[in-house]
Amino acid sequence: MSNPSTGASSKSKVGSSQPSETSFKRKRGVFQKDLQHMMYGFGDDPNVSILQNSLTSFPLPETVALVEDIVVEYVTDMAHKAQDIGSKRGKLSVEDFLYLIRKDLPKLNRCTELLSMQEELKQARKAFEVDEEKLGTLE
């Protein structure tokens, strides 16, 4: 029998600084540069510092680290939810992610726009390769 007072939940508590035991360790700072530029581009107040005789402005490193943690947690959570949905069919697909964001219209519209642009680029590359092949056979 287990003692209910010592039993710990497998899920991490909200606001807890300790990761759950099942979480994977990840390399921090992978998205740091990208997030700094995005935060500055979206209007974050710059933290002005002088590096190597040039004036640079970036958000505070603590802010960037916090935003990175939030983004990674969100993406991981979405991937796990999509995987749960896709496991019913046996594979993960783009439609699983679209299903998850179906109620968030701005995200859904942006995703469908990016997917259509990706398809257009794929078609353009294919047409360009065919044109190169035709030019190669004419010479």
C-alpha positions in Angstrom: 0.0 0.0 0.0 1.2 3.5 -0.7 1.1 6.3 1.7 -1.1 9.1 0.3 0.8 11.8 2.2 4.1 11.0 0.4 2.6 10.4 -3.1 3.8 13.0 -5.6 2.0 13.8 -8.7 3.8 13.1 -12.0 2.8 16.5 -13.3 4.8 19.5 -12.3 3.0 22.1 -10.3 2.1 25.5 -11.7 4.7 28.0 -10.7 7.2 25.3 -9.7 10.8 26.0 -10.6 11.6 22.3 -10.6 11.0 20.4 -13.9 9.1 17.2 -13.9 11.1 14.0 -13.6 10.0 12.9 -17.1 11.0 16.2 -18.8 14.1 16.2 -21.0 17.0 18.4 -20.3 17.4 21.0 -23.1 20.1 23.3 -24.1 19.2 26.8 -23.0 19.9 29.8 -25.2 19.3 28.1 -28.5 16.7 30.7 -29.5 18.3 33.6 -27.6 19.4 35.7 -30.6 16.1 35.1 -32.5 14.0 36.0 -29.5 16.1 39.1 -28.8 15.6 40.4 -32.3 11.9 39.5 -32.3 11.3 41.2 -28.9 13.1 44.3 -30.1 11.1 44.3 -33.3 7.9 44.0 -31.4 8.7 47.1 -29.3 10.5 45.8 -26.2 12.5 48.6 -24.5 16.1 48.1 -25.3 18.7 47.5 -22.6 21.5 49.7 -23.9 25.0 48.4 -23.3 28.4 49.1 -24.8 30.1 46.0 -26.3 33.5 46.3 -28.0 33.2 50.0 -28.6 29.8 49.8 -30.4 26.5 50.7 -29.0 24.1 47.8 -29.0 20.6 47.4 -27.6 19.0 44.1 -26.6 16.3 43.1 -24.1 17.5 42.0 -20.7 18.9 38.4 -20.7 16.6 37.4 -17.9 13.6 38.5 -20.0 14.8 36.6 -23.0 15.4 33.5 -20.9 11.9 33.7 -19.5 10.3 34.2 -23.0 12.4 31.3 -24.3 11.1 29.0 -21.4 7.5 30.0 -22.2 7.9 29.4 -25.9 9.6 26.0 -25.5 7.0 24.9 -23.0 4.1 26.0 -25.4 5.6 24.3 -28.4 6.4 21.1 -26.4 2.8 21.0 -25.0 1.3 21.5 -28.5 3.6 18.8 -29.9 2.5 16.4 -27.2 -1.2 17.2 -27.7 -0.8 16.8 -31.5 1.0 13.5 -30.9 -1.9 12.3 -28.8 -4.4 13.2 -31.6 -2.1 11.6 -34.3 -1.6 8.4 -32.3 -5.2 7.5 -33.1 -4.3 7.3 -36.8 -0.8 6.1 -36.2 1.1 9.1 -37.4 1.5 12.8 -36.7 0.5 15.3 -39.4 0.1 19.0 -40.0 -3.7 18.6 -39.7 -3.2 17.6 -36.0 -1.7 20.9 -35.3 -4.4 22.8 -37.3 -7.0 20.9 -35.3 -5.4 22.1 -32.0 -5.5 25.8 -33.1 -8.8 25.7 -34.8 -10.4 28.0 -32.3 -7.6 30.6 -32.4 -8.4 32.2 -35.7 -5.4 34.5 -36.0 -3.0 31.5 -35.5 -5.1 29.3 -37.8 -5.1 31.9 -40.6 -1.4 32.5 -40.3 -0.6 28.8 -40.4 -2.8 28.2 -43.4 -1.2 31.2 -45.1 2.3 29.9 -44.4 1.4 26.4 -45.6 0.0 27.8 -48.8 3.2 29.9 -49.3 5.2 26.7 -48.7 3.2 24.9 -51.4 3.7 27.8 -53.8 7.4 27.8 -53.3 7.5 24.0 -53.8 5.7 24.4 -57.1 8.0 27.2 -58.2 11.1 25.2 -57.4 9.7 22.3 -59.3 9.0 24.5 -62.3 12.4 26.0 -62.1 14.1 22.6 -62.1 12.1 21.5 -65.1 13.1 24.7 -67.0 16.8 24.0 -66.2 16.5 20.5 -67.5 14.9 21.7 -70.7 17.6 24.3 -71.2 20.3 21.6 -70.6 18.8 19.4 -73.3 18.7 22.2 -75.8 22.4 23.0 -75.5 
